[in-house]
Amino acid sequence: MTIYSSLNKIVFSPSKNHPELAIPSSTPETTTSTTRKRLNLTRIIALPEKKRMAYPGTLHTYTRRLVAFEHAPSTPRPAHSPATNTLLCIGGLSDGLLTNTYPSKIAAHLPPNWRVAEVLLTSSYGGWATGNLARDARELGECVQYFRSLPSSQPSPISGESVENGSKRDGKVVLMGCSTGCQDALEYVIGGERALRQAVDGIILQAGVSDREAWIELAPTMPHPSVPGETMAALLDAAIATATRLKDEGRGEDIMPKDVDVVRMVMGDPTTVYRTWSLLAEGGDDDFFSSDAGDDVVRRVFGGVGKGVRVAVIWGSEDEFVPKGVDKVGTIGRWGRAVAEGGAVFDDEVSGVVQGASHTLNKDPEPVVMELISRVVKFVQAVEAS
């Protein structure tokens, strides 16, 4: 099967072996200048505009309604040597299949016994606005269980050939988050239901940033939607106060009042009271990466990863959602010390700041993207050797 991507629209193209999967496709809608402006103001980074592309691979249904897309390797794997290790890529707010470009490039450079799959969650695309990290982690648990249970006789995504040895995959599993996907990866290993999930061997946190700090930084530069000359700063304060009050009243599942739904105004999706509070309030459930977090928070989050789990933290020097005054190297070092003190393994060779890298790297020069990929390759090799 091949998946075609044009901006954020996905079209499935059946392979010759699966003509029954053919579905009619329509001309992608034109992205308006208004939409582009909105995307530029938020953490949503659109897929670079380009001609429609084909991504060969295998679409796995890991639950009745959720899928993961496994990228085909650059060269077909030998039938007698299937992939036994899995790198699962988890996107950020509004991301879905193929909205980030680097997973396919990682797949082309990993050792042949590793597979790369992008995970679709209920929170993908617009689902984040009414979702939460706990639900994401539960669904990731089902995805991890699915890939761990696959027999090694699964067909090759290219040839369709298989090896009938019936053995189960007992290899390594690594979660790689991008943006809010990093909160998902951390929630998987530190969340309250972690004992119910199968363990993973490593997590890569790429562009894990504080939504709270990003909004505080950006709101004064965003024009108020209805008051000329004003910015979103005062509206942000009103949104946080309203969300906190309504959550405390037990109305967390309500949609935010439209006049103070600052997240909706910028990102386009009606957002629940709970998710607004979680993203924007100090101490919210999404508030893992704030640079001003106290030592107790850092110990709880990064020190709670779990013994033996390998961790890497990667930021870009040009990440537009990390406040300018943040000491990136120092902050990563602080988190890394907490990881090690908690008994996990902090990979200080892979962790660090990629020079020239933006938040998602979607439009970054090839050498910058290759620097990220080389770090990921080093990380999975270390995981496999452990």
N, C-alpha and C positions, 0 to 999 in steps of 0.2 A: 504494500500500500504506500502511496505517496501523499503527502499533505502539502497543499499549496497555501502560501501566505501572501496577503496583500494588506498592508497596515495591520489592523487588528481583526480582520475577517479571515475565517478559516474555511477552506473548501477541500473536501476529500475527493481524491481521484482514485478510483479502483485500479488495482493491478490486474494483469491478465488472468490471475488466479481467482480474483474476486469480483467478477462483473456485477454481481448482485448488489454491490455496495455503491453502484453509481447513483448519484443524486444530481438533480439539475442545479447549476450554479448561476448566479446572477452577477451583473456588473457591479463591482464594489462601489459603494457610495463615495462621493467626493468628500474629502475632509475639508470643512470650511475653515476660513481664516479665524473665526471665533473659536472653533474647537482647538486649532493650533495654539491660539493664545492661551486658552485654558490649560492645555497640556504643558506649556512652557512655564507656567506659574506654580506647578505642583510637582509631586513626586512621580506623576505619570509621565513616562518618557515613551513617546510613540516609536514604533518600529520605523527605522529610516525609510523614507520614500524610495522605492525602487520597483523594478519590474517584478511581477509575480514570480516566485521561486518555488521549486520543487524540493521537498525534504524527504528522501526515502527513509523508511524505517518501519517499525511495527507498532500498531496501536493496541495497547493492552487494556482490557476492561477489568479493573481491579475490584470494583463493586458494580452493582447493577446500573448505576448512573454515572460513575466516575471512571476516567481513563488516564493512562499515562502513555506518552509517546516516546518510544525508544528510537533514538537516532541510529541509523545504519552506520557501521564503521566505514572508514575510508576504503578499506579493502575487505572483501568477504572473509569471514572467519572460516578456518578449516572445519569440516563437518565433525571431525573427531575432537575438536577443541572449542567447545562453546564457552561463552562468557560465564564466569562464576561469581564475579563481583559487580556491584551495582552502585552507580552514582546517581542519586535522585536530586533533580534540580527543582527548586521551589521559588516561584516568582513573587513579586511584591504586589502592592495594591494595584488593582486593575489589570494585572498581567494574566496571561493565559498561555495556551500552546503557541510557541514560536514568537512571542512578543519580545523576547530577549534573543539576541543573535549569537551569543557566545556558546551556549550549550552544544550546538552542532559542531562548532570548531573544537571544543573540548573532545567530543566524540572522535574526531579525526586524529587526535594526538594521544589518546590514552592507550595503554597496553591492550593487546587484543583480548585479554581475559577480563576486561572491564566493559560494562555497558553503561550508557548514559541515557536516562529517561527524564522527560519533563512531566511533572505531576500536575494534573488538573484537579482542583479542589472545588467544593461548593462555593468557597470564597473567591474563586478566580473571576476574572472580568469584573462585573459589578457586584458580585456576591459578597465582597468584603464589607460593604456598607451595613449589612445586617448580620454579619458573622462575628466570630470571636476566635481567639487563638486556641482555646480548648477544643472546639470543633475541628479546627484545622489539624491539630495534633492527633485527634482520634482517627481522622481520615488518612493521615499520613501513616498511622499505625496499620491500617488495613492495606495500604500500598506496600509498606515494608514487608508485611506478612505475605502478601501475594508474591513479591519477587523472591523472597527467601524460600517459598514453597514450590517454585517452578521446577519441574523436572528438567534435567539437562538435555532432554530430547526435544525441547522447544525448537520450532523451525527457524532456520536462518531467515532474516528479513530480506535477504537478497535472492537466495537460491530456492528457498522453500524446503531444502533437504534437512534431515534431522538425524540424530543419533539415538537409537533406541536402547539406552542403558538404564533409563528409569530412575537414575539417582537424583537426589534432591540437591538444590544449591545450598551449600553450607559456607559460601564465601563471605566476603566483607560487604557491608553496606555503609555508605557515606551519604549524609544529607548536605546539600549545598544550597544555602539560602541566598537570594538576592533581595536587598531592601527588606520589606516586611517578611519575606521568606526566611530571614534570619531569626526574627521573633518566633516564627513557626518552628524552626529547627531547635531553638533553645527551649521552647515550650515542650517539645517532644521529649527532651532529656531531663527537664527539671520540673515539669508540670505535675499537678496533683494526681493524675492518672498514669504517671510514667510506669508504675509497676505492672500495669495491665498491658503494656506494649512490649513488643520484641525490641531488644537492645540494638543499637547501631554502633558502629565501630569508630565513627568520626563525624564531625560537623565542620563545615566551612562557612564562615559568616562573611559574605561579600557585600559590602555597602549596608551593613546594619546601622541604621541611624535613628536618632530620636525624633519622632514626629513632633513631639512637644517643642523641642528646641528649633526644629526646622520651621514650624509655623511662627514661633516668636520672632525668628530671624526674618522671615519673608513677609509676614503680614503688613509691616509698615511700608512695604514697597508695592502692595497690591491696592489698586483703586477700589474704594467702596462702591458696591453695585448700584446704590441709589442716592448717595450724598456726594455731590461734586466737591472735589478738593479734599475729601476725607479718605482715609485708608481703612484697611480691614482690621487694624490693631484693636480698636475699641470693640468691634464686632466679635473678634476672637475672644476677648475677655467675657463678653456677654454670653457667648456660646458655651464656654467652660463653666460659667456660673450656673447657667440654665441646665446643662447636662448633669452637673453634680447634684443640683437640687432635685431634679426629676428622678435621677437614679436612686437617691436616698429615699424618695417617696415610693419606690418599688415600681417605677415606670420605665425601667431600662429597655424594654422591648418596644416602646413607643417610638415612632419616627419623630425626630427633632422638629420643633415649631419652625415653619419655613422662614420666618423673619430673622431667626438667629442660627439657622443651619449653615454655618460658615463653610463646613466641609462640602456640603452639597453645592453651594454657590461656586466653589472653585473646581470641584472634581466631578460634579454632574449627577451624583447618585444620592437619592434620599437616604439619610444615615440615621441609624437608631441612636437613642439617647445613650445607651451603654457604649456603643462603639465610638461615639464622639468623645465621651468621657475617657474611655480607654486610650484613645489616640492622643488627646490634647491635654489632659490633666496630669499634674505631677503625681506620681504614684499610680497612674492608670495601669491596667493590665498589659498594655503594649509598651510600657515605659521601661525597656530594658537597657537602652543605649545612651541615656542622657549623661553627658560629660560631667554634670554637677551632682550626680548621684552620690549618696553617702556610702561609707565603707560597708555598712550593714547590707545595703542593697546590692552592692557589687559582690559581696560574699555570697548572698543568697542566689543571685543569678549565675555568676560565672563560677563560683565555688561549688555550685550544686550540680554540675554537669554529670558527675559520676566517675568512679574510678576506672582508669584505663581508656576512657574515650579520648580520642585525639581531637584537638581543637585548633583551628586557624582563624585568625581575624584579619581581613584584608579591606583596606580603605583605598580610595583613589585620591590623589593629591588635589584633583579638581572636582571632587564630589560637591555638587551644587547644593546639597541638603545638609552638609555638615557646617555649622556656623564657623565663620572665618576665624574667630578667636580660639577655637579648640586646638589644643596641642595633640595632633593625631598620634604621633609616635608615643608620647607619654601616656595617652589614654589607652592605647592598645597594650602598652606595657603593664599598666595597672590592671587591666582585665586579665592579661596573661598570668600575672602573679596570683590572682585569685583562682584561676583555673588550676594552676599547679598546686596551690595550697589545699585545694579541695580534693586532690587525688587524681584528677584527669591529667592528660598530657598536652601541654601547650607547645605547639610547633612554632618556635620562634624563628626558624629559618624561612618558613613559608609566610608567616604573618608579617604584616607591615603595610607600608604605603606604596602603591603602584604609581610611579610618576606619570603624570599626564592623563590619568584615568578619571573619567566622570562617574556618575552614579551607576549607570547600567552598562557603560562602555559601548552602547549601540552605535554611536557615531564616532568612536575614537579611532585613531590611526592603527593600522595593523600591528606595528611593533608594540604598542601599548597593550592591545588585546593578547598578543603572544606572551607578554610578560605575565599576565594573569594566568594564561593556560599553562605556562611552565611551572608556576607555583602549584596549580592544581595537580599536575602530573607528579611533582615531587611529593605532594601530600598523600595521594593514593598509593604511591609506591611505598611510602613509610608505613601507611596503614596495613598494607599487604604484608610487609616484612615483620610486623609486630606480632 
